[in-house]
Amino acid sequence: MESSEVEKNGKGDAQPTQQHSSSAPATKMIRSPIDLVKWKRSKAFHDYMDFLRRINESIVGVSTSQWIPQSPGVQKVLQILEEVKSWTTKHPPEEEMMQRYGNKAFRKWYDELQQNAKRLLKEVTEDLDAESPEEILYPYLLDSFGNQTRIDYGSGHEAAFLILLLCLEKIGLFTKEDSAAIGIVLFGEYLRVCRHLQRTYKMEPAGSHGVHSLDDYQFVPFLWGSSQLRNTDFSPDSYPIPERAQENEKKSLFLEAIVYINETKTGPFHEHSNQLWNISGVPSWDKVNSGLLKMVMEALVAEEFDDLDLNLSHEIIGRSDMELGDVTQHNVQQLKKLNQAVFPVVYNDKFYREIINAGELAKYAYFNDIVVGAVCCRYDTFEGGKGLYIMTLGTLAPYRNLGIGRMLLEHVFDLCKNDHAITNVFLHVQVNNETALDFYKKNGFEIRDVVEKYYKRIDPDSAYLVVKKIER
């Protein structure tokens, strides 16, 4: 995902939500799957989800065409959108007859945005009690309209604009009564500006998965637009019919997005927009809306980092570059971060100092060159013989059920094959960790005992002793 990473400080909070005593710009902090776990636990994530839900509920049954009051703050942001749209006249597309995507004139338009972003934000926020918010917020505005180098646009850029709106709300630009205006008037105009840019400069979809994604460019207009259609007589099975969508376009951002798809794509709707076609079979807009809200939440915590759009599962299934790697003094901090994300137990510094010299007993699991799991073992005595004890074996949540845990466990079994003195592999599993127990049982382990008060600082504090006998 290119642009929708929320910039956070070391504590996991969004920079703009703090007191504005610093004018340092927001910086990208989500750079790895481990950072995604921190993001999910952060105040910034929950604030953003609350923002999406609040707007969503404020526009139930509200038509796009109906008059909605606009505060001065909303009007100021509309003026920004009007100005940035006008720059396409100043920078018309260059003649590139052979190129399907990416007119280079967009880069000149983007230069204009870079030169004016701070000024535009300063004009919007100058009356607020905040110190130089334009210095903090301008990276969000820059990320809101696409990537200058690739000349593409995707749901990450959409999220950057929404986070900008959230930050502006937090510093007092909008009133409590602005929710509907933000969701329909302001966001609706933003979508129209983006579509104008996409058409003018032939912008490529960023991270699109074709028929497997909800849409090449957007997501939230379908979420909020489906809320607009709740409690209306327009049924979900009507929008795949082009005439019905166009007749009712002014009712909802959802239908407006459908009309744009029909104007920019050719062929049967069920072929070029299969996900949307499937959604049309849902019986009510209430269910459509609740399902899309769940999709948003899943996407925000399960995205890869190259404009993956909103469908990690298809990307993962389509790629299978998995391998093991060594734990060394140069990368041991990655193990520490991974363990913090996966396990409730905190491992001390001695653990990591010793793991550096563990050799084959400690391995990372890489998925497409990203560390997503690890296993750490030690030799130990078991029932009078030599055993191999699994201290940790874990995989980051978005990468489970892909065979990564099995790959790590196979490495453990290979260690046993190469050392005929090993008679058993064993470990402790917290008694409430049913997922881990199922995994080990499927791979030939059995529960041998219950160890009371095994853990010191977590609840429940009991663990199962889980054992696999090595057959020769």
N, C-alpha and C positions, 0 to 999 in steps of 0.2 A: 504494500500500500504506500503510495507516494506521499500523500499530503494529510491524511486524516489522523496521524499520530498527534495526540494532545501533548503539547510541550509541558514538561513537569520539572519541578526541582527534585533534589535528592530525597525528599520526604514523600514523593509521590503525589503532591498537590499541584494543581495547575497554577503556573506562575501568576496569571492575571487575577486569580481569586485571592491573592494575598493583599496586604496593605501596599499601596502603590508608592513606596518610598524609594524605589529603585527604578531607573529607566532602562535597565538592561533588557534587550529584546528576548522574547521567548525562543528557546532552542529545542531542537529535536532530541527527545529522550527515549523514544521507543525504537530500539535498534536490533532487538533479538527476541526470540520466543520467551525468554525469561522476563524481559521487560514487559511483555504482554500480561504476564501473571501479576506483576506489580501494578500495572495499569488497571486491571480488573478490580484490584483491592483498593484503589486510590479514591480519594474524595472527588477528584476530577471526573473519574468515570461515572460515579453515582450522580454527580451534579448534571453531567451531560445526559444521562438516561432520564433523570427527573425532568430535565428541560424538554426532551423529546416527548415524554408522556404527557406533560402539562399542556404543551401546545396541542398535542393529539386530542386530548379531551376537551379543549376549549373550542374546537371547531367541528364538533359532532353536528352533522346536519346543516352546517353553514355553507351556503353556496358561494362560489368564487365571484359570481356576478352581484352578490348583494353588497350593499354599502356597509363598510366597516370603519368605525372611527379610527383615526390615526393621530397619535401624539406627535409633537414636534420632533422627538427622537426618531420615530419611524420615518417621518418625512425627510429628515437629514440623511438617513441611510439610503432612501430612495433617490436622493440627489446624487449620491456617490454612484449608484448604479446607472443613472441617466448619463453621467459624465463619462464613465468608462465605456459605455456603449457607443457614445459619440465618437470615440477615438477610431472606430473602424472606418469612418469617413476620411479621417486624416491619414490612415494607413490602409488603403484598399489592398485587396489581394493582388499578388504578383502573378503574372502569367506563367503557369506551370502545367501545361496541357497534359503531360504524361503522368503526373502524380495524382494518385487517388486520394491520398491523405497528406496533410501537413504543408499548408502554404506558408512560406517563410516570412511573409509579412506579419504573421502573428508575433514573431520575435520583436518587431518594431513596436507593435501594440503593447507587448509586455514591457519593453523598455520604458514606454510611457507610464505604465502602471508603477514600475519601480521608482521612477522619478517623482511620482505624485502621491504615492501611497501614504506617506507620513503626513503630507499636507492635508489630504482628504480626511484622514482620521483625526487630525488636530482640529479641523473645522467642525467635525461632528462632536468632539468631546471637550472643546475649550471651555464650556460653561460648567463642567462637572468638577467635583471636589476630588480630583485625582491628579497625581504628579506625572506629567508626560506619558499618558497611556498610549499615545501613538507610537512611542518608542518600543513599548512592550508588544503591542498588538499587530504591528504592520506585517510580521511574517504570516499571520493568518490571512490577511487580505491578499498578500502576494500569492498564497497557495490556493486561493478561492476560484481561480479561473483557468487553471491548467498548467502544464509544464512547458516552460519556454524552450527547452532543448528538444524534447521529443514532439512538441506540438500535439499533446494529447490531453485528454480530460477524463476523469472518472469519479467514482463515488468518494474517493479520498479528498478530492478538491471540494466536492459538495460538503463534506463533513467539516473541512476547514472553515468554510463560510458560516456554517451553523455554530461552530465553536466560537467564532468571532462574535456572532449575535449573542451567545450566552455570556461571553465576557463583557460585552457592552451593557447587557442587562445587569450584570453584577456590579458594575461601577455606576449604575443609576441612569443610564440613557433612556431606558424604557420605563413605562409605568406598569402597575399591576394589571391594568385593563388592556395592555397591548398584546396579549397572547394571540388572539385571533388575527390581529393585524400583522404580527410577526409571521404566523404560519401561512396565511393566505396572501396578503398584500405584498409583504416584503419578500418572503421566500418565493412567492409566485413570480415577482418581477425579476428576482435573481435568476430563476430558471429560464426566463425568456431572454435575458441578456446572454446567458451561457449558450442557449440554442442559437442565438444570433452569431456568437463567436464560432460555434461549431460549424455552422453553415458557411459563414464568410471565409473562414480559414481552413475548412475541411479537416477539422481536428480529429485525430484518431482516438478511438475509445481506449482508455488506459486500463490495462488488465482485463479486458473483456473476455468472457468465456463463450461468446456466441450464444447458441440456443440454451446453454446451461446457466446463463446468468439471467437475472430478472430484467435487466436493461443494460445497454452498452454504457450509458453515462450516469444514470441517476438511481437513487433508491428511495429517498425520503418522500418525494412527491407521491409515491404509491402508498406509503404509510399514512401520511397526513391526508392525502386525497381520498383514501378509503374511509377515513374517519368522517370526512365531509359527506360521504354517501350513506353513512349510517342513518337509519330512520327516514330513508327516502324510498320512493317507489321504483327507483332504477335498480334492477336486479343485476348481480354479478355476471350472469350468463349473457348479458346484452352487449358488454363492451367489446368483445371480439368482432362484432358486426360493425364495419367501418361507418356505415351511415348512422347507426345508433350512437356511436361514440362522438361523431362530429355534431350531431344534433344537440347533444348534452354536454359539449365540451366546457361550457361556461359554468357548469355545476361543480366541477371538481378538478383539482390539480392532477388527480389520477387520470381522468378522461382527457385532459389536456396533454398529458404525457403519452397516452395511447394514440391520440391524433398525430402527435409528432412522430411516433414510431411508424405509423401508417404512411406518413409523408416521406419518410427517409429510407424505408425498407420496401423491398418488393417480394412478391410471393405470398403464399397462404400464411395467415397469422400464426397458425399452430406450428409452422415450420421455423419461422424466424424469431418467434417469441414464445417458445414452448412453455417456459415457466409461467408466464402470464396467462397463457392458454389454460394451463392446469388450474391456476387459481380461479379462473372463471367458473369452475365446477363447484366451488365452495358455496353452500346454500345461502349464506347471509354476509353482509358487509361487516357485521360484528365479528364474525369468525375470521374473515379475511384480515381485518385490522389487527386482531390479537395475534394472528399467525405472523403477520409482517413485523409486528413489534418484537416477537421472539427472534425472528431472523436478524433484525438489527442488532439485538444484544449479542447473539452468537457471532455475528460478523465482527463486532467491535472487540471481541476477545480471542478471535481465531483467525487473524489475518496474517499472511506473510508480508514481505516488505517490498515487493516490486509491483505495486499497483494491482494487487490480487483481486480487486473489486470486492464482491461479497460472497464468494463461493469457494472457500478453502478446500472443501472435500474433493471437488472435481480436480483441482490442481494437484493435490496430494496423490489421488488415485492415478493420475496420468503420469506421475514421475516416481521412480523407485531407486534413486541413487542413495543407498544406505550402506554405511561402512563403519568399522570400529577405528578408534584412534587412541593414542597414548595420553595418559595424564602426566604432565610434566610441571616443573617449577614455573614455566612460562604461562601455562594455561590453567593452573589449579584454581584460580579465582572463578573460572567458569563453573567448575564443579561445586564450589561453595554457593554460588548463586542458584545453580540448578537444584541443589539439595534444599535450599531455603524455600524454593518454589514448590517442591514436590512433597517434602516430608514435614510432619509436625515437630519432629525432634531437631534440636539445634546441636550440631557437631562442633566440638571445640577445635582450637588451632592445632593441637597435637595430632588430631585425626588427619588434618590436611598435610601436615609436615611429614607424617609417616606414609601417606598415600603417594607422595611424589616418588618414593623409592619402591613402590609396590610392584613395578614392572607389569607383567601380564595379569596380575591380580586386580588391576584397576583399568577400566576402559571407558572411553566415551562412545556414544552412538551418534553418528552424524547422519543427518538427512539433508541431502542437497547442500552439503558443506556447512550446515548449521548444527551445533550441538543441541540435541533434543533429549538425550538420556545418558545414563551412566550406570556402571556396576562397580562395586568395590568389595573385595573379598580378603580373607586372611586364612591362613592355616591354623587349625585349632584341634584340640583333642576331643574326640567324641566316642563315648562308650568304649574307652580303652584303646581306640585306634586313631588313625589320622583322619581328620575331617576337614572339609572346606566350608567356612562360615561366610555367608553372604551378609555383609554389613549393610549395604544399600544396593538397591536395584530399582530404578525408577525412570519414567518417561514423562515429559511435559504433556499436560492434558490434551492440547490440540493434536498431538501426534500419536495418541494411543490407538489401538486396534489396527495398526498398520504393520505389525510384525516386528516392531523395534524391540519391545520387551523380550520377545522370543529370540531375537538375534543375540541380545545380551546374555540370556540364559543359556543359549547354545555355546557361547564362549565359556561359560562356567563348566558345562559338561565336557567341553574339549580339554579344559585343564585337568579334569578328573581322568579322562582317557589317557592323558600323557603322564599321569602319575598314578601308578597302580597301587600305591600305598593308601590312597584315599578311599575310604569305605562309605562315607556318607557326605551329602551336602545338606546343610541345615541353616536355618535363620529364624528370627522372631517376627511375627506379624501381629500388629495391634488387633485385639479381638473384634473390633467393629469394622475392620477393613475387609468387607466381603469381596470387593473387587479383586484385591490382591490374593485372598484365599482361593478364589475361583481360578485365578491364573495359575497358581502353583499346583493346585489339585489337578488341573488339566495337563500339567506337565510332570505328573508322577509323584508329587509330594503328598505327604499325609500328616495330619495333626497328631503329634506324639504326646503333647502335654500342654497344660495351661500354667503359665508362670504369673503368679499374683504379684502386683506392685512392681512390675518389670520396669515401667517408665516412672520417672520422678516428677515431671512437670506437665504431663498431659493427661487428659481424661478421655476414655477410660485408661487406667494405668496397667491393665493386664495384657499379656501377650500370649499367643499360641507359639509353641515350639513346633516348627514345621520341618519335616525331614524327608529326604529322598535317598534311599539306599542305592549305591552304585553297584550294578550287576556286572560281573566280569564274564 
